[in-house]
Amino acid sequence: MLRSQGRREGEFRSWDGIRRYLTCVQPVLSDWTASEVATLREITQQQVEDAVNGLSGHARRQLASVLRSLFRSLKRQRVVFRDPARNLPVGDLKGMPRSVPSDLLAGLLDHAATPLGRLTVALAAVHAVSGHDMRTIRTADVDLARGTVEIRRGLLRHTLYLEQFTHRLAAEWLTYRHRRWPTSTNPHLLVSQKTALDPDQLAVNIGTLRGVLPKGVTLDGLRQDRILDEALECGDPLKLMRLFGIMEKTAMHYVGAAHPGGCVGCWIRRGTGRRCWRAL
């Protein structure tokens, strides 16, 4: 069907594209087969949601896109009667940030056996730094004397103020980095054995950062958990924006998830002497 050879003419796909789709969706199809599903007509919306539940970032977006494309094509060709992936969002499954279970958070630093791993966990779980932002931090952006780290986001800058715990881990990593690769010219703060002496001065691979976490924990999950925890504590989107360098829409999204019965407008207007129209 993806080669436009079905009952109805459709979008023509290359063999490389079809192979990428199959590689992504094959584990899911195998799981459904193992659960004694005889045909894709039996697949329900809940089974589709369960297939992507637990994934995040690029892996989730890719699988969600493939499942939507698969069932859309089958529905167009009248192979299935309904499309269980029709309402499957490519982003977050429920559209709301989710907390990391406390049992997974416990012992994360014990699992991270290296200075790189411990600093990665601290940046994600304490300061809600994303994996992309971690890779862009340069050694020159770290000021241990002032206890700050500058995050580069295009032309924008966000300053992290390190508490004692993360400050100590940052100092330990810098010491280890200098002793391990004293001749390294890579300007990035986080480096691996492969990138430390790389003449192209590449950033550390995102897979290396994810590899320091135990199974079931992701960098995105730790970041969401930290911001959501702060939103539960204060419920103030302005504080979230200052603390984590996030945009207004994102901050309001987290406050809405933490306090579904509250009015975000009241928090924004707090201290201005003006009343929110919702309270009138």
C-alpha positions as CSV (number, residue, x, y, z in Angstrom):
1,M,0.0,0.0,0.0
2,L,2.8,2.4,0.8
3,R,4.1,1.7,-2.8
4,S,0.7,2.9,-4.0
5,Q,-0.3,-0.6,-5.2
6,G,-3.4,-1.0,-3.1
7,R,-7.1,-0.6,-4.0
8,R,-6.8,3.2,-3.9
9,E,-4.0,5.4,-5.1
10,G,-2.0,6.9,-2.2
11,E,1.2,8.6,-1.3
12,F,4.2,6.8,-2.9
13,R,6.9,5.9,-0.4
14,S,10.5,4.8,-1.0
15,W,11.8,1.5,0.1
16,D,14.1,3.2,2.6
17,G,11.2,5.0,4.2
18,I,9.2,1.8,4.4
19,R,12.1,0.0,6.1
20,R,12.4,2.7,8.7
21,Y,8.6,2.4,9.4
22,L,8.9,-1.3,9.7
23,T,11.9,-1.2,12.0
24,C,10.1,1.1,14.3
25,V,6.7,-0.7,14.4
26,Q,7.9,-4.3,14.3
27,P,8.4,-4.8,18.1
28,V,4.8,-3.5,18.6
29,L,3.4,-5.9,16.0
30,S,5.4,-8.8,17.6
31,D,4.0,-8.0,21.0
32,W,0.4,-7.9,19.6
33,T,1.0,-11.2,17.9
34,A,2.4,-12.7,21.1
35,S,-0.9,-11.6,22.9
36,E,-2.8,-13.8,20.4
37,V,-4.1,-10.9,18.2
38,A,-5.0,-12.5,14.9
39,T,-5.6,-9.4,12.8
40,L,-5.1,-5.6,13.1
41,R,-8.9,-5.3,13.0
42,E,-8.9,-6.4,16.6
43,I,-6.6,-3.6,17.8
44,T,-8.3,-1.1,20.1
45,Q,-7.5,2.5,20.9
46,Q,-6.3,1.4,24.4
47,Q,-3.8,-1.1,22.9
48,V,-2.4,1.7,20.6
49,E,-2.0,4.0,23.6
50,D,-0.4,1.3,25.7
51,A,2.2,0.8,22.9
52,V,3.5,4.3,23.2
53,N,3.0,4.7,26.9
54,G,6.3,4.9,28.7
55,L,8.2,6.3,25.8
56,S,9.2,9.9,25.5
57,G,11.0,12.3,23.2
58,H,11.9,11.2,19.7
59,A,11.2,7.5,20.3
60,R,7.6,8.3,21.2
61,R,7.0,10.8,18.4
62,Q,8.4,8.4,15.9
63,L,6.3,5.4,17.0
64,A,3.1,7.5,17.3
65,S,3.7,8.8,13.8
66,V,4.2,5.3,12.4
67,L,1.1,3.9,14.1
68,R,-1.0,6.7,12.8
69,S,0.3,6.3,9.3
70,L,-0.2,2.5,9.5
71,F,-3.8,2.5,10.5
72,R,-4.7,5.5,8.3
73,S,-3.4,3.6,5.3
74,L,-5.3,0.5,6.3
75,K,-8.5,2.4,6.8
76,R,-8.1,4.2,3.4
77,Q,-7.7,0.8,1.8
78,R,-10.7,-0.6,3.8
79,V,-8.5,-3.3,5.4
80,V,-9.7,-2.2,8.9
81,F,-13.1,-0.9,9.7
82,R,-12.0,1.8,12.3
83,D,-8.8,3.7,13.0
84,P,-7.7,3.1,16.6
85,A,-4.8,5.6,16.2
86,R,-6.9,8.4,14.8
87,N,-6.8,10.5,18.0
88,L,-3.3,9.4,19.1
89,P,-1.3,12.6,19.8
90,V,2.3,12.6,18.5
91,G,3.4,14.6,21.6
92,D,2.6,13.7,25.2
93,L,-0.1,11.1,25.4
94,K,-2.3,13.0,27.8
95,G,-1.0,16.5,27.1
96,M,-0.1,16.9,30.7
97,P,3.3,16.6,32.5
98,R,3.7,13.4,34.5
99,S,5.6,12.8,37.7
100,V,8.3,10.2,38.0
101,P,7.4,7.5,40.5
102,S,9.2,8.0,43.8
103,D,10.6,4.5,43.8
104,L,12.4,5.2,40.5
105,L,13.7,8.5,41.8
106,A,15.2,6.8,44.9
107,G,18.8,5.7,44.3
108,L,19.4,7.5,41.0
109,L,22.7,8.8,42.2
110,D,23.7,5.4,43.5
111,H,23.0,4.0,40.0
112,A,25.1,6.7,38.4
113,A,28.5,5.4,39.1
114,T,30.5,8.1,37.2
115,P,31.0,11.8,37.8
116,L,29.4,12.4,34.4
117,G,26.3,10.4,35.4
118,R,25.9,12.1,38.8
119,L,26.1,15.6,37.3
120,T,23.7,14.6,34.5
121,V,21.2,13.3,37.1
122,A,21.5,16.5,39.2
123,L,21.1,18.8,36.3
124,A,17.9,17.0,35.2
125,A,16.3,16.2,38.5
126,V,17.3,19.3,40.5
127,H,17.4,22.0,37.8
128,A,15.2,20.6,35.1
129,V,17.8,20.9,32.4
130,S,16.9,19.1,29.2
131,G,19.3,16.7,27.5
132,H,19.6,19.1,24.5
133,D,20.5,22.0,26.9
134,M,23.1,19.8,28.7
135,R,24.9,19.2,25.4
136,T,25.2,22.9,24.7
137,I,26.7,23.9,28.0
138,R,30.3,24.9,27.6
139,T,33.1,24.8,30.2
140,A,33.4,28.6,30.0
141,D,29.7,28.8,31.0
142,V,30.4,27.3,34.4
143,D,31.4,29.8,37.1
144,L,32.1,27.9,40.3
145,A,33.2,31.0,42.2
146,R,29.7,32.5,41.7
147,G,27.9,29.2,41.6
148,T,26.3,29.7,38.3
149,V,25.9,27.9,34.9
150,E,24.7,29.7,31.8
151,I,22.4,27.9,29.5
152,R,22.5,28.9,25.8
153,R,19.3,28.8,23.9
154,G,20.0,30.5,20.6
155,L,20.3,34.2,21.4
156,L,18.7,33.8,24.8
157,R,20.5,33.0,28.0
158,H,19.3,31.4,31.2
159,T,21.3,31.3,34.4
160,L,21.2,28.4,36.8
161,Y,22.1,29.2,40.4
162,L,23.7,26.0,41.8
163,E,22.9,24.9,45.2
164,Q,25.6,23.2,47.3
165,F,24.8,19.7,46.1
166,T,25.0,20.4,42.4
167,H,27.9,22.7,42.9
168,R,29.9,19.9,44.4
169,L,29.1,17.5,41.6
170,A,30.1,20.1,39.0
171,A,33.4,20.6,40.7
172,E,34.0,16.9,40.9
173,W,33.2,16.5,37.2
174,L,35.5,19.3,36.2
175,T,38.3,17.9,38.3
176,Y,37.8,14.4,36.8
177,R,37.5,15.8,33.2
178,H,40.9,17.7,33.6
179,R,42.7,14.6,35.0
180,R,41.2,12.2,32.5
181,W,41.7,14.3,29.4
182,P,44.2,17.1,30.2
183,T,44.9,17.9,26.5
184,S,41.2,18.1,25.6
185,T,40.3,21.2,23.6
186,N,36.6,20.3,23.4
187,P,34.7,23.4,24.8
188,H,31.6,21.5,25.9
189,L,31.2,20.8,29.6
190,L,30.0,17.2,29.2
191,V,32.3,15.0,27.1
192,S,32.8,11.3,26.7
193,Q,35.9,9.3,25.8
194,K,35.0,9.6,22.2
195,T,34.3,13.4,22.1
196,A,36.9,14.6,24.6
197,L,39.7,14.3,22.1
198,D,37.6,14.8,18.9
199,P,39.2,17.4,16.6
200,D,35.7,18.4,15.4
201,Q,34.8,19.3,19.0
202,L,31.4,17.6,18.9
203,A,29.0,17.6,21.8
204,V,28.4,14.4,23.7
205,N,25.9,12.0,22.2
206,I,22.4,12.2,23.8
207,G,22.5,8.4,24.1
208,T,25.5,8.7,26.4
209,L,23.5,10.9,28.7
210,R,20.5,8.7,28.6
211,G,22.7,5.7,29.4
212,V,23.5,6.9,32.9
213,L,19.8,6.4,33.9
214,P,18.3,3.2,35.0
215,K,15.6,1.5,33.0
216,G,12.2,3.3,33.2
217,V,13.7,6.8,33.9
218,T,14.3,9.4,31.1
219,L,15.8,12.8,31.1
220,D,12.5,14.3,29.9
221,G,10.7,12.5,32.7
222,L,13.1,13.9,35.4
223,R,12.7,17.4,34.0
224,Q,8.9,17.2,34.0
225,D,8.9,15.8,37.5
226,R,11.0,18.6,38.8
227,I,8.9,21.4,37.2
228,L,5.7,19.7,38.2
229,D,6.9,19.4,41.8
230,E,7.7,23.1,41.9
231,A,4.3,23.9,40.4
232,L,2.6,21.8,43.1
233,E,4.6,23.7,45.7
234,C,4.0,27.3,44.6
235,G,1.5,27.3,41.8
236,D,3.1,30.4,40.4
237,P,3.9,30.4,36.7
238,L,6.1,33.5,37.0
239,K,8.4,31.7,39.4
240,L,8.6,28.7,37.1
241,M,9.6,31.0,34.2
242,R,12.4,32.6,36.3
243,L,13.6,29.4,37.9
244,F,13.6,27.1,34.8
245,G,13.8,29.6,31.9
246,I,10.6,28.2,30.4
247,M,8.1,30.2,28.3
248,E,4.8,31.5,29.7
249,K,2.6,29.0,27.9
250,T,4.7,26.1,29.3
251,A,4.6,27.5,32.8
252,M,0.9,27.9,32.7
253,H,0.6,24.3,31.3
254,Y,2.4,23.0,34.4
255,V,0.5,25.1,36.8
256,G,-2.8,23.9,35.2
257,A,-1.6,20.3,35.5
258,A,-0.7,20.8,39.2
259,H,-3.8,22.8,40.1
260,P,-6.6,21.9,37.7
261,G,-9.2,23.7,39.8
262,G,-7.2,27.0,40.1
263,C,-7.1,30.1,38.0
264,V,-3.7,30.8,36.5
265,G,-4.7,34.4,35.9
266,C,-5.0,35.1,39.6
267,W,-1.4,34.0,40.1
268,I,-0.1,36.2,37.2
269,R,-1.9,39.2,38.7
270,R,-0.8,38.5,42.2
271,G,0.9,41.5,43.8
272,T,-0.3,44.0,41.1
273,G,-3.4,45.0,43.0
274,R,-5.6,43.9,40.1
275,R,-8.2,41.2,40.4
276,C,-8.6,38.5,37.8
277,W,-11.8,38.7,35.8
278,R,-12.5,35.0,36.7
279,A,-12.8,36.0,40.4
280,L,-15.4,38.7,39.7
